[in-house]
Amino acid sequence: MWENVRMRRVTITMPEDTCRAIQLVAQRCGQSFSATVVEMIERQLARETAVSPFEALIAVGGELSFSASAIDEELARTYAADIRRDSGLSREEHNG
């Protein structure tokens, strides 16, 4: 998987429970502890660096790489329930 990737050895300190949980995942997946930790970190980094349609909207310059419906979906997914709750409107009152 990482044959042509330059690797660096690091030492980290983690809670025993976390260490045991990672070891169980590694055993279930048939891979090393290190490979499991790297995959978990890479997944988290991908989530952290992902750009939502809303973030793309406020980006400076370039062509817009999203549709209005993508923005609506993102807002509905992330904020609609909060807006309804904060406004005091229930879903039925809002739609009715």
C-alpha positions in Angstrom: 0.0 0.0 0.0 2.8 2.5 0.9 5.6 0.9 -1.1 6.7 4.1 -2.8 5.8 6.5 0.0 8.5 8.0 2.3 7.7 7.1 5.8 8.8 8.5 9.2 8.8 6.6 12.4 7.0 8.5 15.2 6.2 7.7 18.9 2.8 8.6 20.3 1.3 8.1 23.7 -2.3 7.0 23.9 -4.7 5.6 26.5 -4.5 1.8 27.0 -8.1 1.4 26.0 -7.5 3.2 22.7 -4.5 1.1 22.0 -6.4 -2.1 22.7 -9.3 -1.0 20.5 -6.9 -0.2 17.6 -5.2 -3.6 18.0 -8.6 -5.3 17.8 -9.5 -3.4 14.6 -6.1 -4.3 13.2 -6.5 -8.0 13.9 -10.0 -8.0 12.4 -8.7 -6.4 9.3 -5.6 -8.6 9.1 -3.2 -5.7 9.1 -0.5 -4.2 11.3 -1.2 -1.8 14.2 0.8 0.9 12.3 -1.2 0.4 9.1 -4.5 0.6 11.0 -3.4 3.8 12.8 -2.3 5.4 9.5 -5.6 4.5 7.8 -7.6 6.0 10.8 -5.6 9.2 10.7 -5.9 9.5 6.9 -9.7 9.1 7.1 -9.9 11.8 9.7 -7.7 14.1 7.7 -9.8 13.6 4.6 -12.9 14.6 6.6 -11.1 17.6 8.1 -9.9 18.8 4.7 -13.1 18.1 2.8 -14.8 21.3 1.4 -18.5 21.5 1.7 -20.6 23.3 -1.0 -21.1 26.2 1.4 -17.3 26.5 2.0 -16.8 26.4 -1.8 -19.4 29.2 -2.2 -17.4 31.6 0.0 -14.0 30.6 -1.6 -12.3 33.4 -3.5 -11.8 33.3 -7.2 -12.3 30.5 -9.7 -15.4 28.8 -11.2 -18.1 27.6 -8.9 -17.8 23.8 -8.7 -21.3 23.2 -7.2 -24.9 23.7 -7.9 -27.5 25.6 -6.0 -29.2 22.3 -5.1 -25.9 21.1 -3.5 -25.9 24.2 -1.3 -29.5 23.6 -0.4 -28.8 20.0 0.5 -25.8 21.0 2.6 -27.7 23.6 4.5 -30.7 21.2 5.0 -28.3 18.5 6.2 -26.4 20.7 8.6 -28.6 23.6 9.7 -32.3 23.1 9.0 -33.1 21.4 12.3 -31.2 24.0 14.3 -33.0 26.8 12.4 -36.4 25.3 13.1 -35.6 24.7 16.7 -34.2 28.2 17.3 -37.2 29.8 15.5 -39.7 27.8 17.6 -41.4 26.5 14.5 -42.1 22.8 14.1 -41.8 21.1 10.8 -45.6 21.1 10.3 -45.9 24.8 11.1 -43.1 25.6 8.8 -44.6 23.6 5.9 -48.1 24.5 6.6 
